[in-house]
Amino acid sequence: MLKLGGGGGGGGQDWACSVAGTGLGGEEAAFEVARLGDPGKAGCRGPGRGRAGIPDSAPGVGMLQAGAGGPARGGQGVEEVGAPAGGGEERPARHPSAPALRLLNRKPQGGSGEIKTPENDLQRGRLSRAPRAAPPAPGMGDHEGQPERSASRAPGTPAGAAAVNGVLHNGFHPPPIQPPRLCSRSLPGGGGDAAPPRLPLQPELQPQPPPPQHDSPAKKCRLRRRMDSGRKNRPPFPWFGMDIGGTLVKLVYFEPKDITAEEEQEEVENLKSIRKYLTSNTAYGKTGIRDVHLELKNLTMCGRKGNLHFIRFPSCAMHRFIQMGSEKNFSSLHTTLCATGGGAFKFEEDFRTIADLQLHKLDELDCLIQGLLYVDSVGFNGKPECYYFENPTNPELCQKRPYCLDNPYPMLLVNMGSGVSILAVYSKDNYKRVTGTSLGGGTFLGLCCLLTGCETFEEALEMAAKGDSTNVDKLVKDIYGGDYERFGLQGSAVASSFGNMMSKEKRDSISKEDLARATLVTITNNIGSIARMCALNENIDRVVFVGNFLRINMVSMKLLAYAMDFWSKGQLKALFLEHEGYFGAVGALLELFKMTDDQ
Amino acid sequence: MSWPSTVKMAECGASGSGSGGDSLDKSITLPPDEIFRNLENAKRFAIDIGGSLTKLAYYSTVQHKVARVRSFDHSDKDTEQDHEPPYEISVQEEVTARLHFVKFENTYIEACLDFIKDHLVNTETKVIQATGGGAYKFKDLIEEKLQLKVDKEDVMTCLIKGCNFVLKNIPHEAFVYQKGSNPEFRFQTNHPSVFPYLLVSIGSGVSIVKVETEDRFEWIGGSSIGGGTFWGLGALLTKTKKFDELLHLASRGQHTNVDMLVQDIYGGAHQTLGLSGNLIASSFGKSATADTEFSKEDMAKSLLHMISNDIGQLACLYARLHCLDRVYFGGFFIRGHPVTMRTITYSINFFSKGEVQALFLRHEGYLGAIGAFLKGAEQDNPNQYSWEENYAGSSGLMSSSPELCPTQRPRSGTFDLLEMDRLERPLVNLPLLLDPSSYVPDTVDLTDDALARKYWLTCFEEALDGVVKRAVASQPGSVDAAERAEKFRQKYWSKLQALRHQPFAYGTLTVRSLLDTREHCLNEFNFPDPYSKVKQKDNGVALKCFRRVIHSLDALGWEERQLALVKGLLAGNVFDWGAKAVSDVLESDPQFGFEEAKRKLQERPWLVDSYSKWLQRLKGPPHKCALIFADNSGVDVILGVFPFVRELLSRGTEVILACNSGPALNDVTYSESLIVAERIAAMDPVIRSALREGRLLLMQTGSSSPCLDLSRLDKGLAVLVRERGADLVVIEGMGRAVHTNYHAALRCESLKLAVIKNSWLAERLGGRLFSVIFKYEVPAE
């Protein structure tokens, strides 16, 4: 069993708290830190504190809001997220708690008496955002970047103090460097612009025009960058890319390793704690996992050197995650959260209303392809990202071998998440979705849970590894006594998945492991079959399988390799990639740089 | 018939009374004289034993009476003074070949084998062809019970042979199924070329076979996710053991509780991918993360969707790869289950974006048995013949489906039957059809048109008494005529009632199919030709008038004569025992004469009147050859058709006069037409010389229907039509020119004439009783 989650983070508390709690030990301490406006902790933010303290109103609303953040079912409750351990696809605890109550209990522990309410969040957001950094010149669009609520709800903001705050919240300023490989277009004279402005203009001096109703994330990003230094073509830290799927959220985080002492000093506490927390742990709460083995080291992204971390947690913890973002005042960091996957759409509203975060929503297929191409191009810490199986039809000789994907087109890209999407990719930005199937990883896990009572993907796979599907499936030889020669079908081929389960005696004689194996084989072979037909119809002979269904799933990979080779008589090649399920998230991160670049 | 009147299954080895609806009830509830009929003469057995149903096929001969006509020797008599009938009628025994198929639950197999053994008297058969998954299992039992050697046949070969056979021989075999639309079953016109097609057989697994010719087919793919997966997984998930029960559960469930939909992931529709929010993103996706208990119904529904969608997707991928647009679905997963037909149809529509239609077959369950039978009967060359579904002896689609007929017994208690008659002559398309693939003989689809259906079913019900009376009267010497007639009445009545509830039972319901069903039922009870005596008398009377009619016609000027000839054709057509309005008159006033008929006719302009155009055409060059489909005996053919034929011949046009091969109502049959022509030839030199010189040819249509299906015509007739280069087709009568072929498009000139002898129909067409249809059409250049 891969029970990884339990001991991670701040010692058993859920992830959300852990983020803040990094390095501070206890949960309560975490909350103190989390209170960005706490004058005791960060004096420089003092003025902000005043704002934070104002809305002591409507605690009930806050409760409700917090409660509403976690839908009735699923794992959004505070307790739920933390309960079961394991990898990314585990199911949440079966005993939903009362998140609202939990929050209520906690809040006072924080000591500040601040009750988190949406109202409160908004205030904070305004505070931290409005006077962010001094723009190069007044009226240069900075004000457009201010959230609409700031003007309308708190016209009398004591902005001066917040301006100081703003600098700090901006994180540190990257040193001048060559344009990163992905940001091909450098700004004129960009490299020469040196020191960031240390003294922002006093916000009082800035005009405060009524801000527009909704800023596009891209615009916000540009504004922030300008606020940053007026010359940087890279977004402020932290750099995240997020892919919110049906079952799993995939998060990539770029940890800069070239931080100068000066930068370190300027790095806001909040940002630092995020960095420290993410990089010093491999598990977050009970359901968040960092896939350490996938970490891409010494990567240069957007001109910065660092490590790319790969983190996942169940989509049902999404509301908890958003809640955390709100509690940690993530919006104050002014990073653009680039997100793809269906959840980017589904949770957009929650991100905005609960955490005051505007998601930059991205097309998941675009992200998938760009992310895949990028990761393949940088390689896997000196090793190739792409591989295949040699001798796929011979179990004895079947071996994993590197594959060079330098010239990948055309390729059939089979993305196996909860469901499956199949794309034909002809070039970097010429692709089409050929088809999809609802029989995917979610089906495997869902059926396994129902059939065997297992709760996690890891558990299901472990059972499957021990089982024998031929007890469950009806084989050709079970029907014909041997090969079906008329059609050239081998006796060992599966004629009917679960076909033996039509008989009561057989149903009574099989094990859970057999059922898990049969489910895995059924789903995998079916995907293989559809992929093969698509490859034939599209006249493509390379089939790249990605997605988290393949995570720690050698059985499926070998089956797919076998199926492609056997049924095509060697014409089709099944390819796999080390970072199976993370390409969407990487693609989302790349978009963050592109937005900057596009300016 | 030597059947005991009430045979319970107890007699065949099982116990149980005839009542009750539970699946443990093993009694045969169909009247026993309808199951395993004609077993005495049976030969060539074949059996297809599936997972739950057994299909038995046998070939037998049916002896039934036919009315034959034979000409007297008239050489030294003057027919005008002769009060004798023009020819004699004799009832003879005729032996025809019939294929019987019986479908029953596997649980009855032993009882059925015993029953067959007991009744199989004089067969030389030594072998039984067996196919299907259960053939192994029951091999010993069959050999022991029937003393026949079991010859195993390949399942897929049998399936495809069977499929080819039904597609070629049964009109409206294939249909598309659209739940909720009206009608739900849309039957397809048989394409003149059956091949190529894709057969997707969904048994335990799925086989996808591309069929290119009668003998060439290829397994191009398959899937292990099939009916067995639904059944097996369904049993595990819901603890429900029976396939039918699982389907029933599924039909009540909500898959959205179990499946992860696009909207569950996106919170709405996925605009960029153009995916609707209701689409399933991940089957069973919610069961991985939710901690609720799922209902059996919901899981069964989710499973059904998962499997149907998957099969549909693969079928579309294979159809696309092989460029095929005709995809037939079969196998126990489909078999008569509206639930699965619906989900498969949905899936095919979705994945092919409407380019491929899911087609289902009415006799899908019999394909294996038919194929196995054909394999064993190869020396009889069954494929050289044309066959016809016998409506009297076949149960019809869904006759035992519990889903559609909740009031009926569950299928487990019923036997399903299919009988096919071997036709004497092969049938083909009329070469003059403009587009054989789009030709639909019938004018009104009663499956579609509920009002018309109601009217015609009532009409046929009301006419039933008269038909029964006529049938009894036609066999005055028979002791059991009344008894048989009563059986006929019951049988046809029950067919009509069944069709009220299931108008789709035998394909598209039409006036033609109602008429044909009646003929089949009459034949079934040995009333081969209830109108033989009437026709004999009518022909005799009309022949006596022939000279007088010709005289008066010849006295007319050319233009007047043309109109008189057409009026004669139309007036003759009033003499139609099939039309209730007329038969009432004829019944009460036997002296109803030709002249009175003319007076009944509508004055010009007729309801449909292109007479002027026709007259104009007659002023031009003569036609090369006219093909005329005659209607009624007596006045119609003798005083209407023959004078018209005579005029055409005089113009230099050759004439092919096509009459029914077998009797139907008072329609003139081919053999009657021969005698009539002979008698007329004796009176008229024009006809005489034309017959002698081969300018007038009498042919048979191959049909025994009061209507006319131009896609199923005697091959000899079709050949002749092509040889002679027919450039005019004349179709006469309500059955042939209105109920059928009214919209038929031909490649040559055509004349469709009829008198509407049904006030409802007349009203529908915008006219009154005895309105005239005179439709002369010239194909567009």
Interface residues (C-beta under 8 A of the other chain):
Chain A: R73 G74 G75 E89 R91 P92 A93 R94 P96 G245 G246 T247 P314 S315 C316 G341 G342 G343 F345 K346 F347 E348 E349 D363 L365 G417 S418 G419 R433 T435 T437 S438 L439 G440 G441 G442 T443 L445 G446 L447 C448 C449 L450 L451 V472 D473 K474 I479 G481 R486 F487 G488 L489 A493 V494 A495 S496 S497 F498 G499 N500 M501 M502 K504 R507 L515 T522 N525 N526 S529 I530 M533 C534 L536 N537
Chain B: G51 G133 Y136 D154 M156 T157 G203 S204 G205 S207 W219 G221 S223 S224 I225 G226 G227 G228 T229 W231 G232 L233 A235 L236 L237 K241 F243 V258 D259 M260 V262 D264 I265 Y266 G267 G268 H270 T272 L273 L279 I280 A281 S282 S283 F284 G285 K286 S287 A288 T289 A290 D291 T292 F294 M299 M306 N309 D310 Q313 L314 L317 Y318 R320 L321 F351
